[in-house]
Amino acid sequence: MDQHKEIAAAINKAAVDNGKLIETGFDSLRTLAIAKDAPQVQVDEMRLAFMAGAQHLWGAMMDFLDPGVDETPADLMRMKSIQDELDRWEQKIRLRIEPTKGGG
């Protein structure tokens, strides 16, 4: 695991232990993708959208996971589908927020 991922994992662990994982995620989004001088209404609306997305994902997972304490092959397939979808979004996000390499 590279240093960036280790730091992110430690931050996420502390955030979830403190009941603030999703808040911490929004704080990261705000730092990376929302202009520092954005109007408060924009920040508030983006926070609402972020939280709604998190709630949708969690609620959907609670609905589609098979009952029982052990994961089923169908559960694993569904989680893989979510991972694949999020991986595609991660690539789009990285292209948008990371600085380009090269000359200029």
N, CA, C and O atoms as CSV, one atom per row, in Angstrom:
chain,resi,resn,atom,element,x,y,z
A,1,MET,N,N,0.856,-1.174,0.000
A,1,MET,CA,C,0.000,0.000,0.000
A,1,MET,C,C,0.899,1.233,0.000
A,1,MET,O,O,1.828,1.328,0.802
A,2,ASP,N,N,0.622,2.175,-0.900
A,2,ASP,CA,C,1.469,3.364,-0.933
A,2,ASP,C,C,1.110,4.300,0.224
A,2,ASP,O,O,0.081,4.135,0.879
A,3,GLN,N,N,1.964,5.266,0.456
A,3,GLN,CA,C,1.821,6.146,1.610
A,3,GLN,C,C,0.492,6.899,1.584
A,3,GLN,O,O,-0.143,7.057,2.626
A,4,HIS,N,N,0.063,7.365,0.414
A,4,HIS,CA,C,-1.202,8.095,0.305
A,4,HIS,C,C,-2.367,7.218,0.737
A,4,HIS,O,O,-3.246,7.670,1.471
A,5,LYS,N,N,-2.380,5.962,0.285
A,5,LYS,CA,C,-3.466,5.052,0.652
A,5,LYS,C,C,-3.421,4.704,2.132
A,5,LYS,O,O,-4.467,4.543,2.760
A,6,GLU,N,N,-2.223,4.585,2.696
A,6,GLU,CA,C,-2.101,4.306,4.129
A,6,GLU,C,C,-2.662,5.457,4.954
A,6,GLU,O,O,-3.361,5.239,5.944
A,7,ILE,N,N,-2.353,6.678,4.543
A,7,ILE,CA,C,-2.871,7.857,5.251
A,7,ILE,C,C,-4.383,7.925,5.122
A,7,ILE,O,O,-5.083,8.176,6.103
A,8,ALA,N,N,-4.889,7.701,3.906
A,8,ALA,CA,C,-6.337,7.728,3.688
A,8,ALA,C,C,-7.031,6.655,4.515
A,8,ALA,O,O,-8.096,6.903,5.080
A,9,ALA,N,N,-6.440,5.469,4.592
A,9,ALA,CA,C,-7.032,4.386,5.376
A,9,ALA,C,C,-7.072,4.752,6.857
A,9,ALA,O,O,-8.058,4.462,7.535
A,10,ALA,N,N,-6.026,5.377,7.364
A,10,ALA,CA,C,-5.993,5.780,8.770
A,10,ALA,C,C,-7.038,6.861,9.047
A,10,ALA,O,O,-7.712,6.831,10.076
A,11,ILE,N,N,-7.166,7.802,8.138
A,11,ILE,CA,C,-8.172,8.864,8.291
A,11,ILE,C,C,-9.571,8.256,8.268
A,11,ILE,O,O,-10.419,8.604,9.089
A,12,ASN,N,N,-9.806,7.349,7.329
A,12,ASN,CA,C,-11.124,6.719,7.232
A,12,ASN,C,C,-11.443,5.890,8.477
A,12,ASN,O,O,-12.576,5.898,8.957
A,13,LYS,N,N,-10.458,5.186,8.989
A,13,LYS,CA,C,-10.682,4.371,10.190
A,13,LYS,C,C,-11.058,5.268,11.367
A,13,LYS,O,O,-12.004,4.976,12.100
A,14,ALA,N,N,-10.321,6.353,11.543
A,14,ALA,CA,C,-10.635,7.283,12.637
A,14,ALA,C,C,-12.005,7.922,12.423
A,14,ALA,O,O,-12.770,8.089,13.373
A,15,ALA,N,N,-12.313,8.280,11.179
A,15,ALA,CA,C,-13.600,8.919,10.892
A,15,ALA,C,C,-14.765,7.985,11.184
A,15,ALA,O,O,-15.747,8.398,11.801
A,16,VAL,N,N,-14.672,6.737,10.752
A,16,VAL,CA,C,-15.769,5.795,10.996
A,16,VAL,C,C,-15.875,5.501,12.492
A,16,VAL,O,O,-16.983,5.352,13.008
A,17,ASP,N,N,-14.760,5.415,13.187
A,17,ASP,CA,C,-14.796,5.183,14.629
A,17,ASP,C,C,-15.484,6.335,15.359
A,17,ASP,O,O,-16.050,6.144,16.435
A,18,ASN,N,N,-15.433,7.523,14.772
A,18,ASN,CA,C,-16.058,8.708,15.365
A,18,ASN,C,C,-17.418,9.031,14.751
A,18,ASN,O,O,-17.999,10.076,15.041
A,19,GLY,N,N,-17.930,8.131,13.899
A,19,GLY,CA,C,-19.238,8.364,13.290
A,19,GLY,C,C,-19.258,9.498,12.285
A,19,GLY,O,O,-20.281,10.160,12.114
A,20,LYS,N,N,-18.128,9.729,11.614
A,20,LYS,CA,C,-18.018,10.861,10.688
A,20,LYS,C,C,-17.412,10.473,9.338
A,20,LYS,O,O,-16.808,11.315,8.673
A,21,LEU,N,N,-17.563,9.221,8.925
A,21,LEU,CA,C,-16.958,8.789,7.662
A,21,LEU,C,C,-17.502,9.575,6.475
A,21,LEU,O,O,-16.735,10.041,5.633
A,22,ILE,N,N,-18.801,9.721,6.407
A,22,ILE,CA,C,-19.400,10.381,5.244
A,22,ILE,C,C,-19.115,11.882,5.277
A,22,ILE,O,O,-18.848,12.489,4.240
A,23,GLU,N,N,-19.171,12.478,6.471
A,23,GLU,CA,C,-18.795,13.894,6.608
A,23,GLU,C,C,-17.363,14.120,6.134
A,23,GLU,O,O,-17.076,15.096,5.442
A,24,THR,N,N,-16.466,13.207,6.515
A,24,THR,CA,C,-15.067,13.324,6.113
A,24,THR,C,C,-14.931,13.210,4.599
A,24,THR,O,O,-14.129,13.914,3.986
A,25,GLY,N,N,-15.717,12.322,4.001
A,25,GLY,CA,C,-15.709,12.203,2.545
A,25,GLY,C,C,-16.147,13.492,1.878
A,25,GLY,O,O,-15.546,13.923,0.894
A,26,PHE,N,N,-17.199,14.111,2.412
A,26,PHE,CA,C,-17.633,15.383,1.833
A,26,PHE,C,C,-16.569,16.458,2.029
A,26,PHE,O,O,-16.327,17.263,1.130
A,27,ASP,N,N,-15.941,16.477,3.186
A,27,ASP,CA,C,-14.873,17.458,3.413
A,27,ASP,C,C,-13.766,17.304,2.373
A,27,ASP,O,O,-13.222,18.299,1.892
A,28,SER,N,N,-13.433,16.068,2.027
A,28,SER,CA,C,-12.420,15.829,0.992
A,28,SER,C,C,-12.895,16.342,-0.359
A,28,SER,O,O,-12.146,16.996,-1.084
A,29,LEU,N,N,-14.150,16.040,-0.691
A,29,LEU,CA,C,-14.705,16.542,-1.955
A,29,LEU,C,C,-14.665,18.061,-1.981
A,29,LEU,O,O,-14.279,18.665,-2.982
A,30,ARG,N,N,-15.061,18.664,-0.887
A,30,ARG,CA,C,-15.084,20.126,-0.837
A,30,ARG,C,C,-13.696,20.701,-1.089
A,30,ARG,O,O,-13.543,21.670,-1.831
A,31,THR,N,N,-12.688,20.099,-0.468
A,31,THR,CA,C,-11.320,20.571,-0.651
A,31,THR,C,C,-10.845,20.407,-2.088
A,31,THR,O,O,-10.179,21.288,-2.633
A,32,LEU,N,N,-11.189,19.275,-2.700
A,32,LEU,CA,C,-10.674,18.961,-4.028
A,32,LEU,C,C,-11.484,19.557,-5.182
A,32,LEU,O,O,-10.925,19.856,-6.237
A,33,ALA,N,N,-12.781,19.729,-4.994
A,33,ALA,CA,C,-13.613,20.000,-6.170
A,33,ALA,C,C,-14.547,21.198,-6.055
A,33,ALA,O,O,-15.224,21.533,-7.027
A,34,ILE,N,N,-14.605,21.846,-4.913
A,34,ILE,CA,C,-15.493,22.998,-4.766
A,34,ILE,C,C,-14.626,24.227,-4.563
A,34,ILE,O,O,-13.734,24.244,-3.715
A,35,ALA,N,N,-14.899,25.247,-5.346
A,35,ALA,CA,C,-14.109,26.478,-5.253
A,35,ALA,C,C,-14.166,27.040,-3.830
A,35,ALA,O,O,-15.208,27.017,-3.174
A,36,LYS,N,N,-13.022,27.543,-3.375
A,36,LYS,CA,C,-12.961,28.096,-2.021
A,36,LYS,C,C,-13.935,29.251,-1.822
A,36,LYS,O,O,-14.423,29.479,-0.715
A,37,ASP,N,N,-14.211,29.973,-2.896
A,37,ASP,CA,C,-15.125,31.117,-2.802
A,37,ASP,C,C,-16.541,30.770,-3.267
A,37,ASP,O,O,-17.330,31.668,-3.561
A,38,ALA,N,N,-16.869,29.483,-3.336
A,38,ALA,CA,C,-18.213,29.072,-3.760
A,38,ALA,C,C,-19.241,29.625,-2.781
A,38,ALA,O,O,-18.998,29.670,-1.575
A,39,PRO,N,N,-20.387,30.045,-3.304
A,39,PRO,CA,C,-21.431,30.530,-2.409
A,39,PRO,C,C,-21.898,29.417,-1.471
A,39,PRO,O,O,-21.903,28.244,-1.845
A,40,GLN,N,N,-22.285,29.787,-0.265
A,40,GLN,CA,C,-22.712,28.802,0.729
A,40,GLN,C,C,-23.852,27.938,0.213
A,40,GLN,O,O,-23.916,26.752,0.538
A,41,VAL,N,N,-24.754,28.502,-0.582
A,41,VAL,CA,C,-25.870,27.712,-1.111
A,41,VAL,C,C,-25.357,26.588,-2.005
A,41,VAL,O,O,-25.921,25.494,-2.000
A,42,GLN,N,N,-24.299,26.839,-2.771
A,42,GLN,CA,C,-23.715,25.790,-3.610
A,42,GLN,C,C,-23.114,24.692,-2.739
A,42,GLN,O,O,-23.319,23.507,-3.002
A,43,VAL,N,N,-22.376,25.081,-1.709
A,43,VAL,CA,C,-21.777,24.100,-0.803
A,43,VAL,C,C,-22.882,23.269,-0.138
A,43,VAL,O,O,-22.778,22.046,-0.045
A,44,ASP,N,N,-23.926,23.938,0.317
A,44,ASP,CA,C,-25.026,23.236,0.984
A,44,ASP,C,C,-25.719,22.258,0.046
A,44,ASP,O,O,-26.038,21.140,0.449
A,45,GLU,N,N,-25.954,22.661,-1.193
A,45,GLU,CA,C,-26.625,21.783,-2.165
A,45,GLU,C,C,-25.732,20.602,-2.545
A,45,GLU,O,O,-26.217,19.483,-2.713
A,46,MET,N,N,-24.427,20.851,-2.678
A,46,MET,CA,C,-23.519,19.757,-2.995
A,46,MET,C,C,-23.421,18.783,-1.822
A,46,MET,O,O,-23.339,17.572,-2.025
A,47,ARG,N,N,-23.431,19.302,-0.608
A,47,ARG,CA,C,-23.409,18.438,0.581
A,47,ARG,C,C,-24.666,17.573,0.614
A,47,ARG,O,O,-24.596,16.376,0.894
A,48,LEU,N,N,-25.815,18.184,0.328
A,48,LEU,CA,C,-27.063,17.429,0.300
A,48,LEU,C,C,-27.002,16.320,-0.744
A,48,LEU,O,O,-27.408,15.191,-0.469
A,49,ALA,N,N,-26.503,16.624,-1.928
A,49,ALA,CA,C,-26.396,15.618,-2.986
A,49,ALA,C,C,-25.428,14.506,-2.582
A,49,ALA,O,O,-25.709,13.330,-2.815
A,50,PHE,N,N,-24.307,14.859,-1.986
A,50,PHE,CA,C,-23.324,13.867,-1.547
A,50,PHE,C,C,-23.926,12.940,-0.505
A,50,PHE,O,O,-23.788,11.721,-0.600
A,51,MET,N,N,-24.590,13.510,0.484
A,51,MET,CA,C,-25.200,12.716,1.550
A,51,MET,C,C,-26.329,11.844,1.003
A,51,MET,O,O,-26.496,10.703,1.434
A,52,ALA,N,N,-27.097,12.371,0.066
A,52,ALA,CA,C,-28.173,11.582,-0.539
A,52,ALA,C,C,-27.595,10.394,-1.298
A,52,ALA,O,O,-28.160,9.301,-1.255
A,53,GLY,N,N,-26.481,10.590,-1.989
A,53,GLY,CA,C,-25.833,9.483,-2.692
A,53,GLY,C,C,-25.332,8.415,-1.726
A,53,GLY,O,O,-25.484,7.218,-1.974
A,54,ALA,N,N,-24.738,8.859,-0.631
A,54,ALA,CA,C,-24.259,7.904,0.369
A,54,ALA,C,C,-25.428,7.126,0.974
A,54,ALA,O,O,-25.339,5.913,1.163
A,55,GLN,N,N,-26.512,7.822,1.273
A,55,GLN,CA,C,-27.663,7.161,1.864
A,55,GLN,C,C,-28.293,6.187,0.870
A,55,GLN,O,O,-28.740,5.106,1.253
A,56,HIS,N,N,-28.326,6.572,-0.404
A,56,HIS,CA,C,-28.879,5.690,-1.433
A,56,HIS,C,C,-28.072,4.396,-1.515
A,56,HIS,O,O,-28.637,3.302,-1.539
A,57,LEU,N,N,-26.759,4.530,-1.556
A,57,LEU,CA,C,-25.903,3.341,-1.646
A,57,LEU,C,C,-26.107,2.443,-0.425
A,57,LEU,O,O,-26.289,1.235,-0.572
A,58,TRP,N,N,-26.078,3.014,0.761
A,58,TRP,CA,C,-26.235,2.211,1.973
A,58,TRP,C,C,-27.610,1.546,2.004
A,58,TRP,O,O,-27.715,0.349,2.273
A,59,GLY,N,N,-28.659,2.314,1.733
A,59,GLY,CA,C,-30.010,1.754,1.751
A,59,GLY,C,C,-30.180,0.643,0.728
A,59,GLY,O,O,-30.798,-0.383,1.011
A,60,ALA,N,N,-29.630,0.850,-0.456
A,60,ALA,CA,C,-29.725,-0.175,-1.495
A,60,ALA,C,C,-28.987,-1.442,-1.074
A,60,ALA,O,O,-29.477,-2.549,-1.294
A,61,MET,N,N,-27.817,-1.284,-0.472
A,61,MET,CA,C,-27.062,-2.453,-0.021
A,61,MET,C,C,-27.853,-3.234,1.024
A,61,MET,O,O,-27.883,-4.464,0.998
A,62,MET,N,N,-28.480,-2.526,1.926
A,62,MET,CA,C,-29.258,-3.206,2.959
A,62,MET,C,C,-30.455,-3.947,2.344
A,62,MET,O,O,-30.921,-4.944,2.895
A,63,ASP,N,N,-30.946,-3.456,1.204
A,63,ASP,CA,C,-32.063,-4.107,0.518
A,63,ASP,C,C,-31.627,-5.312,-0.300
A,63,ASP,O,O,-32.334,-6.320,-0.326
A,64,PHE,N,N,-30.474,-5.234,-0.974
A,64,PHE,CA,C,-30.139,-6.302,-1.917
A,64,PHE,C,C,-29.270,-7.419,-1.366
A,64,PHE,O,O,-29.174,-8.478,-1.985
A,65,LEU,N,N,-28.636,-7.212,-0.219
A,65,LEU,CA,C,-27.828,-8.300,0.334
A,65,LEU,C,C,-28.736,-9.429,0.813
A,65,LEU,O,O,-29.781,-9.195,1.421
A,66,ASP,N,N,-28.313,-10.648,0.526
A,66,ASP,CA,C,-29.091,-11.801,0.954
A,66,ASP,C,C,-29.074,-11.908,2.471
A,66,ASP,O,O,-28.083,-11.537,3.100
A,67,PRO,N,N,-30.163,-12.412,3.078
A,67,PRO,CA,C,-30.198,-12.535,4.536
A,67,PRO,C,C,-29.145,-13.518,5.043
A,67,PRO,O,O,-28.700,-14.409,4.319
A,68,GLY,N,N,-28.764,-13.335,6.288
A,68,GLY,CA,C,-27.786,-14.230,6.903
A,68,GLY,C,C,-26.507,-13.484,7.216
A,68,GLY,O,O,-26.303,-12.353,6.773
A,69,VAL,N,N,-25.651,-14.132,7.984
A,69,VAL,CA,C,-24.413,-13.486,8.404
A,69,VAL,C,C,-23.266,-13.679,7.412
A,69,VAL,O,O,-22.306,-12.910,7.414
A,70,ASP,N,N,-23.365,-14.693,6.577
A,70,ASP,CA,C,-22.304,-14.956,5.602
A,70,ASP,C,C,-22.694,-14.417,4.235
A,70,ASP,O,O,-23.859,-14.438,3.837
A,71,GLU,N,N,-21.672,-13.931,3.529
A,71,GLU,CA,C,-21.933,-13.445,2.174
A,71,GLU,C,C,-22.221,-14.630,1.254
A,71,GLU,O,O,-21.704,-15.732,1.436
A,72,THR,N,N,-23.056,-14.362,0.274
A,72,THR,CA,C,-23.389,-15.382,-0.719
A,72,THR,C,C,-22.674,-15.046,-2.019
A,72,THR,O,O,-22.191,-13.924,-2.173
A,73,PRO,N,N,-22.592,-15.984,-2.960
A,73,PRO,CA,C,-22.019,-15.653,-4.263
A,73,PRO,C,C,-22.744,-14.478,-4.925
A,73,PRO,O,O,-22.114,-13.654,-5.589
A,74,ALA,N,N,-24.052,-14.401,-4.747
A,74,ALA,CA,C,-24.810,-13.278,-5.331
A,74,ALA,C,C,-24.416,-11.960,-4.655
A,74,ALA,O,O,-24.294,-10.933,-5.322
A,75,ASP,N,N,-24.217,-11.990,-3.332
A,75,ASP,CA,C,-23.765,-10.779,-2.629
A,75,ASP,C,C,-22.426,-10.311,-3.183
A,75,ASP,O,O,-22.232,-9.123,-3.442
A,76,LEU,N,N,-21.514,-11.244,-3.361
A,76,LEU,CA,C,-20.188,-10.896,-3.874
A,76,LEU,C,C,-20.263,-10.333,-5.285
A,76,LEU,O,O,-19.538,-9.398,-5.624
A,77,MET,N,N,-21.138,-10.899,-6.108
A,77,MET,CA,C,-21.322,-10.398,-7.465
A,77,MET,C,C,-21.877,-8.966,-7.423
A,77,MET,O,O,-21.433,-8.105,-8.182
A,78,ARG,N,N,-22.829,-8.723,-6.552
A,78,ARG,CA,C,-23.423,-7.387,-6.445
A,78,ARG,C,C,-22.394,-6.368,-5.948
A,78,ARG,O,O,-22.314,-5.254,-6.465
A,79,MET,N,N,-21.621,-6.755,-4.956
A,79,MET,CA,C,-20.598,-5.843,-4.447
A,79,MET,C,C,-19.524,-5.567,-5.503
A,79,MET,O,O,-19.016,-4.450,-5.601
A,80,LYS,N,N,-19.186,-6.582,-6.282
A,80,LYS,CA,C,-18.223,-6.392,-7.378
A,80,LYS,C,C,-18.782,-5.422,-8.406
A,80,LYS,O,O,-18.047,-4.595,-8.946
A,81,SER,N,N,-20.069,-5.517,-8.677
A,81,SER,CA,C,-20.709,-4.600,-9.615
A,81,SER,C,C,-20.621,-3.158,-9.119
A,81,SER,O,O,-20.351,-2.241,-9.895
A,82,ILE,N,N,-20.850,-2.967,-7.821
A,82,ILE,CA,C,-20.720,-1.625,-7.246
A,82,ILE,C,C,-19.277,-1.161,-7.327
A,82,ILE,O,O,-19.015,-0.015,-7.691
A,83,GLN,N,N,-18.336,-2.039,-6.991
A,83,GLN,CA,C,-16.920,-1.675,-7.061
A,83,GLN,C,C,-16.536,-1.253,-8.473
A,83,GLN,O,O,-15.841,-0.254,-8.656
A,84,ASP,N,N,-16.984,-2.005,-9.466
A,84,ASP,CA,C,-16.674,-1.673,-10.861
A,84,ASP,C,C,-17.242,-0.309,-11.238
A,84,ASP,O,O,-16.571,0.490,-11.891
A,85,GLU,N,N,-18.477,-0.048,-10.828
A,85,GLU,CA,C,-19.105,1.240,-11.133
A,85,GLU,C,C,-18.337,2.383,-10.468
A,85,GLU,O,O,-18.078,3.412,-11.092
A,86,LEU,N,N,-17.981,2.195,-9.213
A,86,LEU,CA,C,-17.243,3.240,-8.500
A,86,LEU,C,C,-15.836,3.419,-9.058
A,86,LEU,O,O,-15.321,4.537,-9.089
A,87,ASP,N,N,-15.212,2.335,-9.498
A,87,ASP,CA,C,-13.889,2.452,-10.129
A,87,ASP,C,C,-13.963,3.307,-11.394
A,87,ASP,O,O,-13.081,4.126,-11.652
A,88,ARG,N,N,-15.028,3.108,-12.180
A,88,ARG,CA,C,-15.188,3.936,-13.389
A,88,ARG,C,C,-15.339,5.407,-13.015
A,88,ARG,O,O,-14.771,6.279,-13.672
A,89,TRP,N,N,-16.102,5.682,-11.963
A,89,TRP,CA,C,-16.271,7.067,-11.513
A,89,TRP,C,C,-14.971,7.632,-10.952
A,89,TRP,O,O,-14.664,8.807,-11.153
A,90,GLU,N,N,-14.216,6.805,-10.257
A,90,GLU,CA,C,-12.943,7.280,-9.717
A,90,GLU,C,C,-12.033,7.764,-10.843
A,90,GLU,O,O,-11.365,8.789,-10.708
A,91,GLN,N,N,-12.008,7.036,-11.940
A,91,GLN,CA,C,-11.177,7.453,-13.069
A,91,GLN,C,C,-11.641,8.794,-13.626
A,91,GLN,O,O,-10.816,9.652,-13.941
A,92,LYS,N,N,-12.941,8.982,-13.750
A,92,LYS,CA,C,-13.476,10.267,-14.233
A,92,LYS,C,C,-13.123,11.397,-13.280
A,92,LYS,O,O,-12.751,12.489,-13.707
A,93,ILE,N,N,-13.243,11.126,-11.981
A,93,ILE,CA,C,-12.945,12.144,-10.979
A,93,ILE,C,C,-11.467,12.507,-11.028
A,93,ILE,O,O,-11.109,13.684,-11.004
A,94,ARG,N,N,-10.612,11.492,-11.098
A,94,ARG,CA,C,-9.170,11.758,-11.150
A,94,ARG,C,C,-8.806,12.616,-12.356
A,94,ARG,O,O,-7.990,13.531,-12.246
A,95,LEU,N,N,-9.404,12.325,-13.497
A,95,LEU,CA,C,-9.115,13.117,-14.693
A,95,LEU,C,C,-9.523,14.575,-14.508
A,95,LEU,O,O,-8.919,15.485,-15.077
A,96,ARG,N,N,-10.534,14.767,-13.721
A,96,ARG,CA,C,-11.039,16.123,-13.539
A,96,ARG,C,C,-10.281,16.916,-12.482
A,96,ARG,O,O,-10.093,18.123,-12.640
A,97,ILE,N,N,-9.842,16.265,-11.408
A,97,ILE,CA,C,-9.263,17.039,-10.303
A,97,ILE,C,C,-7.749,16.963,-10.197
A,97,ILE,O,O,-7.138,17.818,-9.556
A,98,GLU,N,N,-7.131,15.967,-10.808
A,98,GLU,CA,C,-5.678,15.875,-10.705
A,98,GLU,C,C,-5.033,16.751,-11.774
A,98,GLU,O,O,-5.512,16.819,-12.906
A,99,PRO,N,N,-3.946,17.419,-11.405
A,99,PRO,CA,C,-3.252,18.225,-12.394
A,99,PRO,C,C,-2.658,17.336,-13.487
A,99,PRO,O,O,-2.251,16.202,-13.234
A,100,THR,N,N,-2.620,17.862,-14.675
A,100,THR,CA,C,-2.035,17.119,-15.775
A,100,THR,C,C,-0.524,17.109,-15.651
A,100,THR,O,O,0.073,18.018,-15.074
A,101,LYS,N,N,0.088,16.064,-16.204
A,101,LYS,CA,C,1.548,15.973,-16.210
A,101,LYS,C,C,2.023,16.428,-17.579
A,101,LYS,O,O,1.376,16.183,-18.597
A,102,GLY,N,N,3.140,17.079,-17.578
A,102,GLY,CA,C,3.703,17.497,-18.838
A,102,GLY,C,C,3.979,18.992,-18.852
A,102,GLY,O,O,3.853,19.686,-17.844
A,103,GLY,N,N,4.349,19.444,-20.000
A,103,GLY,CA,C,4.730,20.844,-20.153
A,103,GLY,C,C,3.562,21.752,-20.379
A,103,GLY,O,O,2.445,21.336,-20.688
A,104,GLY,N,N,3.863,22.981,-20.215
A,104,GLY,CA,C,2.905,23.825,-20.386
A,104,GLY,C,C,2.370,24.947,-20.824
A,104,GLY,O,O,1.182,25.189,-20.612
